[in-house]
Amino acid sequence: MIVTKFGDGMAETREPDLGVLVGQLGRALQEELFARLAEQGHERVGPRHGTVLAVLPPEGARATELASRSGQHKQIVGVIVDELERLGYVARVPDPRDRRAKLVVPTPAGLDEVAKARAILADIEERHRRELGEDAYRAFTSALHRVAKAQRAWREHVSEEDAGPR
């Protein structure tokens, strides 16, 4: 429940909206994930780094691909990759398909972090599956996927409207 107090002493109580709920869920997941990663030797990695590491394939990818996969701007991904490189989680190597381009590849530390993060997230999901029951959890994740897909489609819909009649 969210309680909003007004200057006249009145208060309004309401359930949190979708944005608040999703934000709370995301922050709580990240808090647990990165606390547990720190306990397992990855204390210098945080949610900011996770946006790139979560979408980095073992064979590597160009920074532009990472930006597209993560939904982040190329400049932000570049800064995060710089940080991850300084921390020893990724390296930049020549792209064998185009020697002028660079691939961002996970180092052994990066691969270890990704594997541990995936295991921790699987554990968290299993805990919620047990709490809700298999059917309710499956229905929840299915609905969440549909809502996320529909919300992402909003941008395409707006772009089509901005283009005007054809």
Backbone hydrogen bonds, N-H to C=O, Kabsch-Sander energy under -0.5 kcal/mol:
donor,donor_aa,acceptor,acceptor_aa,energy
2,I,14,R,-3.4
4,T,2,I,-0.5
4,T,12,E,-2.9
5,K,3,V,-0.5
6,F,10,M,-3.2
9,G,6,F,-1.9
12,E,4,T,-2.6
14,R,2,I,-2.2
21,L,17,D,-2.6
22,V,18,L,-2.9
23,G,19,G,-2.2
24,Q,20,V,-2.8
25,L,21,L,-2.6
26,G,22,V,-2.8
27,R,23,G,-2.7
28,A,24,Q,-2.4
29,L,25,L,-2.6
30,Q,26,G,-2.5
31,E,27,R,-2.6
32,E,28,A,-2.2
33,L,29,L,-3.0
34,F,30,Q,-2.9
35,A,31,E,-1.6
36,R,32,E,-2.5
37,L,33,L,-2.4
38,A,34,F,-1.8
39,E,35,A,-1.7
40,Q,36,R,-1.0
40,Q,37,L,-0.6
41,G,38,A,-1.6
42,H,37,L,-2.6
45,V,42,H,-1.1
49,H,46,G,-0.7
50,G,46,G,-2.0
51,T,47,P,-1.2
52,V,49,H,-1.2
53,L,49,H,-2.5
54,A,50,G,-2.2
55,V,52,V,-1.3
56,L,52,V,-0.6
56,L,53,L,-0.8
60,G,57,P,-2.0
61,A,104,V,-1.8
66,L,62,R,-2.1
67,A,63,A,-2.4
68,S,64,T,-2.1
69,R,65,E,-2.7
70,S,66,L,-2.4
71,G,67,A,-1.7
72,Q,67,A,-0.9
77,V,73,H,-2.4
78,G,74,K,-2.5
79,V,75,Q,-1.9
80,I,76,I,-2.5
81,V,77,V,-3.0
82,D,78,G,-2.2
83,E,79,V,-2.2
84,L,80,I,-2.9
85,E,81,V,-2.5
86,R,82,D,-2.2
87,L,83,E,-2.1
88,G,84,L,-0.7
88,G,85,E,-0.8
89,Y,84,L,-2.8
90,V,84,L,-0.9
91,A,105,V,-2.4
93,V,91,A,-0.5
93,V,103,L,-2.5
95,D,98,D,-0.7
95,D,101,A,-2.5
98,D,95,D,-1.1
101,A,98,D,-2.1
103,L,93,V,-3.7
104,V,61,A,-3.1
105,V,91,A,-2.9
105,V,103,L,-0.7
107,T,89,Y,-2.0
111,L,107,T,-2.9
112,D,108,P,-2.2
113,E,109,A,-2.4
114,V,110,G,-2.5
115,A,111,L,-2.4
116,K,112,D,-2.5
117,A,113,E,-2.8
118,R,114,V,-2.5
119,A,115,A,-2.0
120,I,116,K,-2.5
121,L,117,A,-2.7
122,A,118,R,-2.3
123,D,119,A,-2.0
124,I,120,I,-2.4
125,E,121,L,-2.7
126,E,122,A,-2.4
127,R,123,D,-2.1
128,H,124,I,-2.0
129,R,125,E,-2.5
130,R,126,E,-2.4
131,E,127,R,-2.1
132,L,128,H,-2.5
133,G,129,R,-2.4
137,Y,133,G,-2.6
138,R,134,E,-2.6
139,A,135,D,-2.4
140,F,136,A,-2.5
141,T,137,Y,-2.8
142,S,138,R,-2.3
143,A,139,A,-2.5
144,L,140,F,-2.6
145,H,141,T,-2.4
146,R,142,S,-2.1
147,V,143,A,-2.6
148,A,144,L,-2.6
149,K,145,H,-2.5
150,A,146,R,-2.5
151,Q,147,V,-2.5
152,R,148,A,-2.4
153,A,149,K,-1.8
154,W,150,A,-0.7
154,W,151,Q,-0.9
155,R,151,Q,-0.5
155,R,152,R,-0.9
156,E,152,R,-0.7
157,H,153,A,-2.4
158,V,154,W,-2.8
159,S,155,R,-2.5
160,E,156,E,-2.1
161,E,157,H,-2.1
162,D,158,V,-2.5
163,A,159,S,-1.4
164,G,160,E,-0.6
164,G,161,E,-1.0
